C-alpha cells in the first residue's frame, strides 16, 4: 500500500510541453506534416519546436553568384516565412538550431542523410555570421524583435559526431561557436544562445572542454544543450533496426554528470541545461518507437528528466521524416509520436497524460506519479517490461474526506495498440481511407470509471498496470445525487 498525503510536496519539474522535435524545416511545407503537427498541438500543445535544416539548400535562403568577377550574396526568405507562419499559427516558437551549412558556403562537400545536409565549416566565417545575423534580423522585422529575442538559439547539432561535423573537430566547432555567439550578441545582446548540442559519444569530455573554452573566452552563454538516447547498439534487418533499452537509472546518472560539470564553473553554476533531443533509439527506423514499450519507458523519462534539466525535447512529433529516405510503410519505427495518416502511437498519450499533471507533486517513484491541483488528484502509472512479465499491482491510499469519482485512461498492448491492428491487417504499406480511420480509432485509450468511498478520512484504490502500459487517472470529489427512484442499471 502506498500512502499519499495531500500536504506532501515532492520535487517534479514538469517541462513536458516546452519543446518538441521535428524533421528538417523544409518538410514543414508539406500538408501531412502540418496535419500531424496540428493534431499534436490540439491534443498536447507544445511551446517550442526544434529541427535541423534551417540553412539547408531546400530552404533556399543563401545564394551566391558572380558579376564581373565579384561574388554577390543574396538571401531569400520566402520558404522561411511560410514555415515560421505555420509554426506561429499553431502556437509554436522555434528553438532555432543554426545548421546545416548552405552548399555554396561550405568549405567542403561532406554531407549527411538522404537529403544531404552539408556538415563542413564555412569557407568564410564572416559570410556565415552575416547569414545568421541577416536571418535573425529578418525574423525580428517580421515577427517583432521583442518576440524573436525569446527564441532560443543553438549553434549546430552534434558536433562530437564526425557525421554531423567534419572530423568531429572540437577546436573548429569552438571556433564556429565563438564567431556565431559574438555576432549574435553584437546584433542584440538579449538573444539567448547556447550549445554544444552533443550526443552520447565522449560527452563528458566535450561538455567539460566546451565550458572551459567559454569560460576562457569570457562567453556569457545563456544555456547548455545536449542529447539523450537510451538504447544499446543496433542490429539492422532489411530496412529496420532493432535495439535493447539501457538501464534508466544509469542514463539519468550520465545526464547528471553534465549538471555537475556545468555547476563546477562558478560563472555558469545553475545555468539552464536543455535536452534538445531525446528518445529511446537514435535511429529513424527502430521498431521500438511504434510500441507500447516505448510509451511506458518514456513515461519514466518524463517523470525525472526535469530534475537536472530546464527542458527536454522529444525527437520527434511526427513521421514525416527523411534522414534515411522516405518511409516504406505507415509503421516503420519512425521517431514520431504520430504515424503517417495522423495515427497516434502509444507514446503520444504518454505526453498527453503528463501534460495534464498540473499543480504540486505529492508522490513520485519509479513507476508512478501523483499531483494535486485545485481539489483534483491526477496521476500516472507505467510498467515497461522489455522481456515480458506480470502486471504491476499498485494500491494507493490518499487522505481525502469526501467521496470521489476516478476516471482512468489506459494505454496498453490490448487496448491502444494500432501497431498490432496494422499487423493483423497484413501490414499494408499503402493504407486505404477505411484502414487509416480504423487505425485512428484503435489508437485511443480505454476509458473506465468507478466511485471511491471515503472511509476514516481516506480514499483507497488499486491500479494494475499490465505489461508496457501507461495509465492516467483523475480523481475528483463527487457526491452521488440520483434522481428519485433511479437505479443505474450498469452497476
N, C-alpha and C positions, 0 to 999 in steps of 0.2 A: 504494500500500500504506500503510495506517495502522498504525503500530507503537504498541502499547499496553503499558505496564508495570504489573504488579500493584502496584508500590510507588507509583504515581502518586497524587496527591491533588488533585483538581480541584474547585473550589467548585461546589456544587449543593445549594441549599436546597429540598428536595423536600417541598412542603406540599400535594401534590395532593389529599389526603384531609381537609384541615382543615374546609372548608365547601363546601356546595352550595346553589344557589338553588332556589326553589320559587315556583309561582304563589301567589296570595294565600292567607292562612292558612285562610280558611273552606273552601277546596277540600279540605283535609285530612279533611273529614267524608265524603268520597266513597270508595267501595270501590276503584275503579280507581286513584285517586290513591295509596292506601295499598299496593295491589298493586305498582305501579311503584316506589314508594319502598322497599318490602321487597326487590324484585329488586336495586335499586341497592345497598342496604345489604348484602345477602348476597354479591354479586359484587365490590363495590368497598369499601364501608364508609367513610362519611364521619363526622367527629366533630360537625359543626355544620350547621345548616340555617337559611337566611335567606330571608325573603319579605316582601311587603307585607301590609297589611290587618289588622294586629293590632287596631286600634281601629275598623275599618270596621264599618258597621252590621250586616252579616251575621254578625259575631261576637257582636253583641248585648250588649256589655259596658256601654256607657254609656247611662243612661236619665235623662230629666228629666220631671217632671210637677208640676202646680200644686195646692196645697192652701191654701185660704183666702188666695189671692193670693201665697203664698210658693212659690218654686221649690225642689222637693225633688230631690236627685240620688241615684240608686241604681246599683249595679254588679251585673252578672250574669256570673258566670264559668263557667257551665255548659259552653258550647262551648269556651272556652279550656282547661278541664280535659281535655275529650275530645281536643283536638288535642295538647296537651302530653303527655298519657298515651301517645298513639300515637307521638310522637317519642321519648319516653324508652324505650318498649318496643323501638324499633328502634335504640337505642343512640345517639341524637342529642341534643345540646344545642342549644337555639335561639341563634342570633345575632340578638338582638332588634332589629328596626327599629321605631322608635316612629312610627307613622303608619297610615293617614291619619287625618284629623280626623273624629270622630263628627259626623253631620249636625247634631244638636242643639247641639253645642259649637262648630261652625264660625261664623266671622264673616261668611260668605257662602255662596253656592251653587255656586261653581265646582267642577267635578268632572272626573275623567279616567277613561278606559277604559269599556268596556262595562258594568262593574259599578259605575261612578260613585263612585270614591273621592274624597272631599272634600279639596281641597288648599288651603283657606284657613286663615289663622292662627286661633287660638282666640279666641272672643269674650271669654274670661276666662283669663288666664294662671294665675291661682290655681286655677281649676277644672281646667285642663289638667294642672297639676302634681299636683293631688290625684288625678286619674285615673291618671297614671303611677305615683305612689307607692302607690296602693291596689292596682294590678295587681301591682307588684313585691312588695308585702307579702303579697298572696295567694299568689303563686308561691313565696315563701320559706316561708310556712307549710305549703304543700302538699308541696314537694319538699326543704325544708331550706335554711336561709339559707346555710350553707357551700357548698351546691351552686349556688344561684342567683347568688351573687356571682361565680361563674366564667363566667356567661353574658355575653358582650359586648353592649353596648347602643349602638345607633347612632341618632342623632337625625335623623329624617326621611329622605327619599330624593330625590336630585337636585334640590335647591332652586335650582340655577342654571338650570333649565329652567322657563319660565313655565307649562307644562302641569302640572308637578308641585308648584309652589309659586307662589301667586298673584303675578303680575308678576315672578317671579324676584327678589323684593325681598330684596337681600342684608342690609340693615340689619334687616329684620323677621325673617329667618332667624337672624341672630346673636342677636336678642332671644329667639327661641324656644330657641335652644341654651343661652344663659346661664341662663334660668329653669329649663330642664329639667335641665341639668347640676348646678346648685346644689341643686335639690330632691332629686335622686337621691343626691348626695353627703351631704346632710344626713340622709337616711334611713339610709344606710350608706356610709361613705367607701370601702369595699372594692369597691363596684360599679365595673366598667370601662366608661367612657363615652367616645364619640368621634363624629366626623363629619368633613367635612360631606356625604359621600356624593355628590359632584358627578360629572357625566358630561359629558365632552367639551367642551362649549361654554364658552369663556373660562376654561378650567380653571386656568391658571397664576395669573390674577388672583384667582380665587376662593380657591385654596389659600393664596396669599400673604396676602390680606386676612383670611382665617379665622385663620391662625396669628398675624397681628398683633393681631387682636381678642382672641384667647385670651391672648396674652402681656400685652396692656394690662390685661385684666380679671383677670389672675393666675389663670386657669383651668388647673388641672393635669390637662389631658386625658390620657387613657390611650392613645389611638391616633388615627390619621388614616385616613379612608376615602375612596375614590374608585372610579370605574368605568372599564372598559377594553373598548371595542368597536373592531373593526378593519375596517370596510367603509366605502366611499365612499357618496355619495348614492344613494338607492334609486329604482328605477323601478317603478311599480305596473302590473300587468296583471291585470285581474279581481280576484280575492281575494288575489293574491300579489305579493310584492315581489322584486326582483332587484337585486343589488349586486355590485360588484367589490371584491376584497380590497385592503387597503392594504399597503404595504411593512412587513414585520415589524420591521425594524431601526428605521425611523422611529417606529413606535409604541412600541418599547422606549425610544427616546430621549425620547419625550414622557413616559412614566412616570418616567423618571429625573429629569425636572425637578421632580416632586413630592418625590422624595427630597432633592434639592438644596435646595429651598425649606424643607422641614421642618428639615433639618440646619443651615440658616443661622441658626436661632434657638437660642441656646446652651441655653436651658432645655428645648428639645424635641429636641435633637440625638439621633439614634438612635431616636426614638420609632417604634413599630411602625406600618407602613402596611398596611392590609388592603384588597385589591381585592374589594369585596363584590358586584360583578357583573362578569363578563367573558364574551365570546363573540365570534364573528365579527360577524354582523349584530346590530343593536339592535332589530329588529322581529320579532314573533312569527309572521310569515308569509313569511319569506325562505327560498326553496327551498335555499339553500346549507346550511342546518342539517342537512338529511337526508342529505348527500352524503359520499362518501369524501374529497373535497377538504377538507371541514370537519374531518374526523378528522386528516388529515395536517397541516393548518395549525395546529390546536390542539396537536399534539404539539410543534411548535417553541415555542409559547407556554408549555407546561408545562415545557419544558427551561430557560427563562430567567426566568419570572415571579418566581421566588424570589430572584433576585439583589438586588432592591431592596425586596421586599415580604414581610411576615410571613405572608400568606396570599392566596389568590386563589380566588374562589367562582364556579364555572361557573353561568351562568344559562341553563337550569335542569336539574333532574334528569329531569323528565318533561313530557309534553304535555297533561296536564290543566291547562289554562291558558286564560284568557278575556279577555285585555286587549282584543282586537278581536272578541270574541264566541266562541261555541263553534265549534271547528274543523269544517270541512265534510268532511274526509277523514282517514284514518289517517296519510297523509303529506301535510303541509300547510306545511312549512317551520317547524314549531314549534321553540321554543328547546330542548326537552328532548333528553337523550341517550337517552331511551326513548320510542318512539312508542306511541300508544294501542293497547291489546290486548297490552301488555308486550312489544313488539318492540324489541330493542336496535338502535340506529343505530350506524354505524361509530364515531362519536365515543365511545360507551360503552366500546369496547375500548381507545381511547387512554388513558382514565382507568384502566381496569383494568390495562393494561400498566405505566403509570407508578407505580401503587400498589405494584407488585412490584419496583421499582428501589430496593432497600434497600442499606444499607451505604455504603461510601465510593465516590465517583465517581472513576473512573480515566481517563475520556475523555469529552469533550463538544465537539461542533461544531454547525454549523447544521443538520445532517441526521442526527445520531446521538448517542447517549449510552450509556455503559457503566458499570456499577457492579460492585463486588466485595464479597461478604459471606459469610463463613464457608465459603470454598473454592468458592463458586458465583459464576460470572460471569453477569450479566444485562445485557441491552441492548435498545435500540430504535433503529430506523431509519425515517425518513419521507421522503416525496418529494412535496410539494404542487406541482401543476402546473395552474394555473387555465386556461391556454390550451392544454393538452396538451403532450406531449413524450415523450422517451425514458425508459426505465428508468434508474435511478441505480445503477451497479455500484460496490460498495464492497468492498474487500479489507482484512481485518484480520489482524495477527499479534500474538499475546499470549504473553508469557513464561510457559509452563506446561510442566512436565517430566513430565506424565502424559497418557496417552491420555484422551479425553473423549467424551462424547456431547453433541450440540447439538440442542435441540428448538426449532423455530420456529413461531410463530403469526402467520399472515399475514392482514391485513385490506386488501383492495383491491377494485377495481371488478369483478373476476372472481369472487372467492372469498367475499366478505362484503358483499353489496350488496342488501339487502332492497328498497331503493327501485326497483331495476331489475326485480326479480321482480314487485313490485306493478304496475309499469308494464306488464309483459308480460302480466299477468293481466287487463289492461283498466282499471287504476286504479279498482277498485271502492271506492265510498265506505263501504259497509257490508260488512265482512268476515264471511264465514261462519267457523264454528269451524275448518273444514278449511283455509281460506285463512290464517287467523291462525296456525295451527300450522305451515303451510308457511313462512310468512314468518319465524317464530321460528327454525325450523330453518335457513333460508337466512342468518340473521343470526348466523353463527358463523364464527370464524376457521378458516382451513385450517391443520391441524397437520401438520408434516413433521419429519423427523429425519435425522441422519447421524452417522457416527463421525469424530472428529478424532484423527489420529495425531501424537503429539509427535515433532518432529524437531529435534535440536540445542537442546533445551530450549524450543521454541516450538510453538504450535499456530497454524494459519492456516485461515481460512475466508472465503468470499465471500457477500455478500448483495446481491441485485439487487432494488432497490425499484422496482416498477412505478409508473406514474402514479398519484398520490393514494393511495399505500399507506402503511400503518404496519405494521412487522414487529417483533415481540418475539422475542427469543431468550434461551435459558438454556443455559449450558454447565456441566456437572458432570464431575468426574473419574470415569471409568468403565472398569473393567478387563473385557475380554471373557472370559467364563467359560462356554463352551459345554459342553454335556453330551457325553460320549464318543460320537463318530461323527456328531454332529448338524451339519448344514449348513443355515443358514437359507435357504429357497427364495426369499425375497423380495428377496435381494441381487442 
